[in-house]
Each structure stands twice: as structure tokens, then as C-alpha cells.
Amino acid sequence: MPKRLKKIPHFESEKEEREFWQSVDSTEYVDFSKAIRGVSFPNLKLTSKPITIRMPLSLIDRLKIKANKMGVPYQALIKQILFQSLAQT
């Protein structure tokens, strides 16, 4: 008898969906044996845009040191700081 899969809930945001999938066993919701292999998405567009910004070398060095201590790439740390700063306004 095939395994009965749980219904995937509706998510209000990407954050909610990400937190859900990080906290459950996905094999209870998806039968990976039926997955289609080799699917490509050639028309996907980047959701981020590269920019150039001039910053003092000392600031970049401090960011890299802090990011290294946190175990994240320094550019990810810069984005996190910007998001947090904008959320406070």
C-alpha cells in the first residue's frame, strides 16, 4: 500500500514557507520517487541586481572580519544590515 502523503499547507510568505520546510520531514509531503529529473528553467530572471558602491577599505575589512566570525559571506552581511536598517525606519 502506498504511503499516504500529508497535504502541503498554504503559505502567506516565502519566509513562512522556508520555516515550514526547515522544520518538517519533506518525505512526508512529497514523493520524490515520482520527481522529474533534468528539468531546467531557462527563462528565469535574477531576483537581485548587482550594484557598484564605493566604500572605505577599512569598512570593508571590518565587514569581512565580522562576516567571517558569523560564518556568512560579507556581501550577505551587508544585505542583512541594509534590510535591518530599512525595517527600523
VOFI-987989 format. One record per residue (C-alpha): x, y, z; chain; residue number from 1. Coordinates in Angstrom, 2 decimals, always signed. Example, Ala and Ser with C-alpha at 12.3 -4.5 7.8 and 13.67 -1.06 7.14 Angstrom:
# VOFI-987989
((+12.30; -4.50; +7.80); A; 1)
((+13.67; -1.06; +7.14); A; 2)
This chain:
# VOFI-987989
((+0.00; +0.00; +0.00); A; 1)
((+1.47; +3.38; -1.00); A; 2)
((+2.47; +5.82; +1.71); A; 3)
((-0.21; +8.46; +2.33); A; 4)
((+1.28; +11.93; +1.93); A; 5)
((+0.34; +14.91; +4.06); A; 6)
((-1.22; +17.93; +2.37); A; 7)
((+1.15; +20.87; +1.83); A; 8)
((-0.30; +23.91; +3.60); A; 9)
((-0.90; +27.33; +2.04); A; 10)
((+1.84; +29.84; +2.88); A; 11)
((+1.35; +33.57; +3.31); A; 12)
((+5.00; +34.39; +2.56); A; 13)
((+8.29; +32.90; +1.41); A; 14)
((+9.58; +33.24; +4.95); A; 15)
((+6.69; +31.17; +6.30); A; 16)
((+7.26; +28.52; +3.63); A; 17)
((+11.02; +28.42; +4.28); A; 18)
((+10.47; +28.00; +8.04); A; 19)
((+7.95; +25.22; +7.39); A; 20)
((+10.24; +23.19; +5.12); A; 21)
((+13.16; +23.61; +7.54); A; 22)
((+11.10; +22.14; +10.37); A; 23)
((+9.42; +19.12; +8.74); A; 24)
((+10.44; +15.91; +7.00); A; 25)
((+9.71; +16.67; +3.34); A; 26)
((+9.28; +12.95; +2.52); A; 27)
((+6.00; +13.10; +4.47); A; 28)
((+4.70; +15.65; +1.93); A; 29)
((+6.42; +14.81; -1.38); A; 30)
((+7.01; +11.50; -3.16); A; 31)
((+10.48; +12.12; -4.58); A; 32)
((+10.41; +8.80; -6.49); A; 33)
((+7.98; +10.48; -8.92); A; 34)
((+10.10; +13.61; -9.39); A; 35)
((+11.01; +14.57; -12.94); A; 36)
((+14.76; +14.74; -13.32); A; 37)
((+16.66; +17.13; -15.56); A; 38)
((+14.08; +19.93; -15.53); A; 39)
((+15.54; +23.31; -16.44); A; 40)
((+14.16; +26.82; -16.17); A; 41)
((+15.97; +28.76; -18.91); A; 42)
((+13.80; +31.89; -18.71); A; 43)
((+14.20; +32.59; -15.01); A; 44)
((+15.48; +36.05; -14.21); A; 45)
((+17.64; +37.03; -11.30); A; 46)
((+15.70; +38.46; -8.38); A; 47)
((+18.63; +40.62; -7.40); A; 48)
((+20.60; +43.22; -9.30); A; 49)
((+24.33; +43.73; -8.96); A; 50)
((+25.36; +47.26; -8.00); A; 51)
((+28.62; +49.10; -7.52); A; 52)
((+29.17; +51.03; -4.33); A; 53)
((+32.31; +52.77; -3.15); A; 54)
((+33.18; +52.11; +0.47); A; 55)
((+36.29; +52.81; +2.53); A; 56)
((+38.65; +49.83; +2.65); A; 57)
((+38.66; +49.92; +6.43); A; 58)
((+34.87; +49.47; +6.47); A; 59)
((+35.06; +46.57; +4.03); A; 60)
((+37.77; +44.95; +6.17); A; 61)
((+35.61; +45.31; +9.29); A; 62)
((+32.63; +43.83; +7.46); A; 63)
((+34.70; +40.88; +6.25); A; 64)
((+36.01; +40.19; +9.76); A; 65)
((+32.53; +40.32; +11.29); A; 66)
((+31.07; +38.17; +8.49); A; 67)
((+33.85; +35.62; +8.94); A; 68)
((+33.10; +35.40; +12.67); A; 69)
((+29.41; +34.88; +11.84); A; 70)
((+30.21; +32.29; +9.16); A; 71)
((+28.47; +34.18; +6.35); A; 72)
((+29.73; +35.85; +3.17); A; 73)
((+30.43; +39.54; +3.72); A; 74)
((+28.06; +40.61; +0.94); A; 75)
((+25.25; +38.69; +2.66); A; 76)
((+26.10; +40.54; +5.88); A; 77)
((+25.90; +43.88; +4.05); A; 78)
((+22.44; +42.96; +2.71); A; 79)
((+21.31; +41.86; +6.17); A; 80)
((+22.46; +45.15; +7.70); A; 81)
((+20.67; +47.14; +4.99); A; 82)
((+17.42; +45.16; +5.42); A; 83)
((+17.51; +45.60; +9.20); A; 84)
((+18.23; +49.30; +8.86); A; 85)
((+15.33; +49.82; +6.46); A; 86)
((+12.97; +47.80; +8.68); A; 87)
((+13.67; +50.19; +11.55); A; 88)
((+12.60; +53.26; +9.57); A; 89)
